[in-house]
Structure formats: C-alpha cells, structure tokens
Amino acid sequence: MKDWFPFTSYDFYAYLTAGMITLAAVDRVFLGSMLASQANWTFVNGAFWTAVAYLVGQILAIPSSVFLEHLLGRRWLRAPSHVLLGLDPPRLRETCVRWAFGAREYEPLPVATRNSVLRKVAAALSVPETDMDGEAAFHCAFPHARNVADSATRLDNFLNQYGMCRNVSFASAVAAGLMIWRASQTCDRLDWFLAIAAVVLSVGLFGRFVKFYAAYSREVFRTYDKVVSAPIIPPPTPGIP
C-alpha cells in the first residue's frame, strides 16, 4: 500500500472488505438501504462508516478463523501440510474441493520433493520419518522460507489472499443468511438475487481460500527443500570379523 494510505494490505483485503459486505447486508435488511441511497457523503461520514466497517471486519475475523480455517479447512478437510507431504492421502472431499475450485496447490508434492522434505525435517527434529507430523514439519520449515526474500514476498501475498478470501467468504455467508431471511419475508426478486449472489460469493471465495491456504504451505516446503542441505548419513560401521 502507499505510505499515505491508512491501512496495510492485510487490513484492506482481510478486514475492510469483509466489514463492508456485512454492513451492506445489514443496511439492506434492517436500515432500508439508508446507507446505499445516501446521495451526499461527507468526509466525516465516509471516515466514520469506513472505521465501522473495519471494526466489523476485525470482529468477523474471529468466527471466520474458527469455522472456516480450523473447522472446515483443518478438520473437515485435511490440513494442507498433511496433504502436501503425503502424510494423509486426499479423500474424496479433498479431491472434489481441489477439482471444483482448481486448487492445484492442494495436492501432494512430487514424490521426490516430499521425500526430500521429510528426510530433512526428520533430521532437523531428530524424529523418525514415519512419526512425522505435518504441522511440526511446517513450523520447522517456516523460518527458513521467511529468510529468503523472494519467498517471503510470495508468502505475504498468499497471506493477504487467503485472509481476504476466508474473511469475505464468511462475511458473505452472514450476508446470505440475512438476505435469505429478508427475501422470505418480502418475496422481492432483488432480495432473492442478492441472496443467491451472496451464496455464490461465499462458496467461491471459500474455494479460493483453500487454494491460497495450500499455496502458502506449498511455498514454505518448496523453499525449505531448496535452501536446506540434505542430512549427511554416516556410512555403516563395518562389522568385526
């Protein structure tokens, strides 16, 4: 972001956008589109409602993380680190999500790459490869990836993308619930159209969240394999004749 812009990239993408979508739905359902029909916005009014949207987005980030990232993204679906390293083979649901949303990043790494990563991480953590945990492997590899400038830039971009997609997906789900309730009361075609649009936005951005969430872990492991040398395995001790 520019120096004069009051928000960081993550603030804008992950919080402000989600808050604005939720405020738009609340405005339509409870305020009779008072904000949307406002013709003469002053700087003070604009700054106030922008601040409100930002705060709403901050609050929405809490249930968004709980439900979309930890329950759906890490419980209902397998965590990306486990899938990428082949520790847990993709089930039908992971395969369907990958194909439905074009999430090529949410598939196991090439065999040679994941074997190399597992071997290096196991040596670093002093644990057998067969006992490796995906999250432990990720936390071991992460500092090495952040120390590479090019990789750190990509990781920041992926973070902004998956944070925005996750939060806006959840905000859109909230907006969809509000609009479906209003449409069922008014039977207005516009309300039904807005409700359907919110559902499509929520589902679509959840798929994008999975894609960039997996891309984040994929970049960590890819960089780790590139910058960390393979462990030196000592030759076997010759037997005593």
N, C-alpha and C positions, 0 to 999 in steps of 0.2 A: 504494500500500500504506500501511497505518497506520504511524505512527512506531515503534510497539513491535514491529512485525514485522521479523525479522532479514533478510529477503530483499527485494530490489527486485521490481517486477512482472516484469521480464525474467528474473530469477533463478528466480522461481517457475514461470512459464509455460514457459520455454525449457529450463531445466536440471533443476529438481527433478522435474517431471512425467515427463520422458524417463527420468531415472535410476530413478524408482520403477517404471516399467513394465519396464525391463530387469532390475531386482532381483527383481521378481515372477516373471519368467520363469526367471531363474537359480534362485530359491528352489524353484520347481515342478520344474524339471528335475534339479537337482543336489543340493538340500538336502531333498527330500521334503516340501516345503511347511512347513518348520520355522518360518519367519517368519510365514506366513499362519495357522498353527494356534496361534501364541503367544497364550495367554489373558491373561496378566498382564504388560502392558508397563509398565516403569518409565520415569520421565522420562529417566534416563540412557540406557537402551536406545533409546528413541524418538529422542532427540537424536543418538545415535551413528549409527543407521541413516538418519536424515534427512541427516546430513552425508555419509554414504557415497553415498546416492542423488544428492545434489547434485554430488559429485565425479565420479561415474559420468556424470551428465548433462553436466558440463563436458567430459569426455573424448569422449563421443559427439558433441558439437557439432563436433568436428574432421572426422571422416568424413562427418557429416551435411552440413556445408558443402561438402565436396569432391564428394561423389557426387550429392546431391540438388540443391544450388543451382548448382554450377558445371558439373557434367557433364550432369545431366538438365535443370535449369532454364535453362542458358545455352548448352549445346552441342547436346543432343538437341532441345530446344525453342529457339526464338529468344528472345533476351533481351527482356524487356518493353519497354525503351526503344526498341528497333528496331521492334517491332510497333506500339507506340503512335504513333510518328511516321511510320509507313508507309514506313520505310527498307527493311524486308524484309517483303514481304507474307506473311500467315499461310499456312502449308502445311496439308495435310490433318491432320497430327498436332496442330498448334496449334488448328485448328478443332475437332477431336474433343475435345481436352482442355477447351476453352472450353465446349463444349456439354455434355460429360459431367458437369462439375462446376459448371456455372452460373457460370463465371468471366467475367461480362460485362466486368469490368475489363481482361481480357486480349484486347482487340480494339482496332483503330486508333481514335485520337481522331477526332472530326468533322473533315472536310477543312479547314474554315476555321480550327479551333483548331490543328491540326498545322502548317498552312502559316504561321500567325502565329508559333508557337513556333520553327519552323525559321528563319524570317526574323530573328527577334530574336536567336536563338543564333548564327546565322551572322554577324550584325553584331557581336555581342559578341566572338566568337572570330576575327573577320576572315578567315573562310574562305567559299568559295562554298557555297551551299545544297546543290549537287549532290555536294559532297565531305564532307557532314556525317556524323559517326559518332554512333551513339546514345548510347554511354557518355560521349563528350565533351559531348554536349548535356545529359545528365543531370547531370554534375558542374558544368556551367556554371549550370544552373538550381537546383541543390540549395540553395546558400547563401541565395538569395532566398526560397525556400519556408520554410526554417528560421527566417527572420527575421520571419515572420508567425505570431503567437501561435496563432491558431486552426488554421492549417495544421500548425504544429509539434506541437500536441496530437494531431491526426489521424495524423501521421507516426509518432509514438511508439506510438499504438495499433496501427497497421498493423505496425510493427516487432515489437511483442510478439506479435501474432497470427501473423505469418509465421514468426518464430523458433520459437514454440511448435509450430506445425504441422509445420515442417521437422524439428525435432529429435525430436518424438514420432513422426512418420512413420518416421524412420529407426530409432528405438528399437523401434517396433512390428514393423518388418521383421526386426530382430535377434531379437525375441521370437518372431516367426512361425517363423523358421528353427529356433530351439531347440525350439519346441513341435512342429513337424512331425517333427523327429528323434525326440523322445520318443514322439510318437504312433505313429510307425512301429515303435517298439520295444515299446510296451505295448499298442497297439491299443485303448486306453481311449477311450471315447466322449467323456468330458470333455476329454481331451487334444486330440482332434480338433476339438472345439468351440472350445477356447481358441486353437488354431492358426488356424482359419478366422476367428475374431473378430479375431485379431492382423493377419491379411492384410487384412481389410476396413478395419480402423482405419488401417493403413499407407497403403493406396491412397486412402482417403477423405481423410486428412489431407494427402497429397501434393497432391491437388486443391485443398484449402483453402490450402495453401502457395502454389500458383501464383496463386490468386485474390488473396491479400493482398500477395504479392510484386509483382504487376502494379499493384495498387491503390496501393502505395507510390510507384512511378514515376509513376502517373497523377496522384496528388495533387501531386507535385513540378512536373510540367509544367503542370497546371491553374493552380496558384498563380502560377507564373512568368509565364504568359501574362496573368494578371490584374494583377500588380503592376509589370511591366516595360513601359515605353512602347515603342511601335513605333519603329524607327530612322527618322530623317529622311533621306529620299532627295533629294539636291540636284537641281534641275532641270537638264536637259541644257544644255551650253554652246552658245549659238547659233552657227551656222556663219558664217564670214566671207564676205560676198558677193563 
